[in-house]
């Protein structure tokens, strides 16, 4: 007889699942850090115009958005067909724009407060008088850096 006996039908060893919780938590933390939550629910129709000379904003944390356009179909019965201003998730009037900018500026860190840009996302069919009123309110609170958000394309397509 031999000193060492051969094992027969040993089968495959069980899968080691000791590191499985570590992998799951790494994936969880990864998705928590890279996921961006949606800021606002758009309540106005916002078909942006085309422009040929555009420049991409580099730092999105320095931008305050103002949306202008006709209310969407679910809000037309309540607010009418005329173009409206949306600040965060509510409809506003032009005289509330200054207070909104001051509130948003106060939420930002001190070093960013002087370099904030106000981005106007205006529907291409909106009345220019409303835009002029918004710009007057921005001047009153010294928010002079204004950006008009557009799509890159031929500006002549806006005439159609």
C-alpha positions in Angstrom: 0.0 0.0 0.0 1.1 3.5 -0.7 1.6 6.0 2.0 -0.5 8.7 0.3 -3.9 7.7 -0.8 -5.5 9.4 -3.9 -8.7 11.3 -3.3 -11.4 10.4 -5.7 -14.5 12.5 -6.5 -13.2 15.6 -4.6 -15.2 18.0 -6.9 -14.7 21.7 -7.3 -14.1 23.8 -4.2 -16.8 26.4 -3.2 -16.5 29.9 -4.6 -15.0 32.3 -2.1 -17.5 35.2 -1.6 -15.6 37.0 1.1 -14.7 40.0 -1.2 -18.2 40.4 -2.7 -19.4 43.0 -0.1 -16.3 45.1 -0.8 -17.0 45.1 -4.6 -20.6 46.0 -4.1 -19.8 49.0 -1.8 -17.1 50.2 -4.3 -19.7 50.2 -7.1 -22.2 51.9 -4.8 -19.8 54.7 -3.9 -18.7 55.1 -7.5 -22.3 55.6 -8.7 -23.0 57.9 -5.8 -20.1 60.2 -6.7 -20.7 60.3 -10.5 -24.4 60.7 -10.6 -25.8 64.2 -11.2 -29.2 65.0 -9.9 -31.6 67.0 -12.1 -31.8 70.5 -10.8 -35.0 71.8 -12.2 -38.2 70.5 -13.8 -38.7 72.6 -16.9 -42.2 74.2 -16.9 -41.7 76.3 -20.0 -41.2 75.3 -23.6 -37.6 75.9 -24.3 -36.6 75.6 -28.0 -33.3 77.4 -28.0 -32.2 79.3 -31.1 -29.2 78.5 -33.2 -26.0 80.5 -33.3 -22.9 80.2 -35.4 -20.4 81.7 -33.0 -20.8 79.8 -29.7 -18.5 79.1 -26.8 -18.9 76.4 -24.2 -19.1 77.4 -20.5 -16.3 75.6 -18.7 -17.4 75.8 -15.1 -21.0 75.0 -14.6 -20.9 75.7 -10.8 -20.6 79.4 -11.6 -23.8 79.6 -13.6 -27.3 80.8 -12.5 -30.0 79.7 -14.9 -33.1 81.7 -15.9 -35.6 80.0 -18.2 -38.0 81.9 -20.4 -40.7 80.6 -22.7 -44.4 79.7 -23.1 -45.7 77.4 -20.3 -45.9 73.8 -21.2 -49.3 72.3 -22.1 -50.1 71.2 -18.6 -49.6 74.8 -17.3 -51.2 76.7 -20.2 -54.7 76.6 -18.7 -53.4 78.1 -15.5 -50.8 80.6 -16.8 -51.9 81.3 -20.3 -50.1 81.3 -23.7 -47.8 84.3 -23.0 -44.0 83.7 -22.4 -43.2 83.4 -18.7 -40.0 83.4 -16.5 -39.1 80.3 -14.6 -36.8 80.6 -11.6 -35.9 77.3 -10.1 -39.2 75.4 -10.1 -41.7 78.3 -10.1 -43.0 80.9 -12.4 -42.0 84.5 -11.6 -42.3 88.0 -12.7 -39.4 90.2 -14.0 -39.3 92.2 -10.7 -38.4 88.9 -8.8 -35.3 88.2 -10.9 -33.1 90.5 -8.8 -34.0 88.9 -5.5 -33.5 85.5 -7.1 -30.0 86.4 -8.3 -29.1 87.7 -4.8 -30.3 84.5 -3.1 -28.4 82.3 -5.5 -25.3 84.4 -5.1 -25.5 84.1 -1.4 -25.6 80.2 -1.7 -22.3 80.2 -3.5 -18.9 80.3 -1.8 -17.4 83.7 -1.2 -14.7 83.3 -3.8 -17.2 82.5 -6.6 -19.7 85.3 -5.9 -17.9 87.8 -8.0 -17.4 85.5 -11.0 -21.0 84.2 -11.4 -22.6 84.1 -14.9 -26.3 84.4 -15.5 -27.4 82.1 -18.3 -30.6 83.0 -20.0 -32.2 79.9 -21.6 -34.8 81.7 -23.8 -37.2 80.1 -26.2 -36.6 81.4 -29.7 -40.3 82.7 -29.9 -40.2 84.7 -26.7 -40.9 88.4 -26.6 -37.8 90.5 -26.5 -39.5 93.0 -24.2 -39.5 90.4 -21.5 -35.8 89.7 -22.0 -35.1 93.5 -21.8 -37.0 93.6 -18.4 -34.9 90.7 -17.1 -31.7 92.5 -18.2 -32.8 95.7 -16.4 -33.3 93.7 -13.2 -29.9 92.0 -13.6 -28.3 95.5 -13.9 -29.9 96.6 -10.7 -28.2 93.8 -8.7 -24.9 94.2 -10.6 -25.1 90.8 -12.4 -23.5 92.1 -15.6 -22.1 88.8 -16.9 -24.9 87.4 -19.0 -24.8 84.4 -21.3 -27.5 83.4 -23.9 -27.7 79.7 -24.2 -28.1 78.5 -27.8 -27.5 75.5 -30.0 -24.6 75.4 -32.4 -25.8 75.8 -35.9 -26.8 78.2 -38.7 -28.4 81.4 -37.3 -30.6 81.7 -40.4 -32.5 78.6 -39.3 -34.1 80.7 -36.6 -36.1 82.6 -39.2 -38.2 79.6 -40.2 
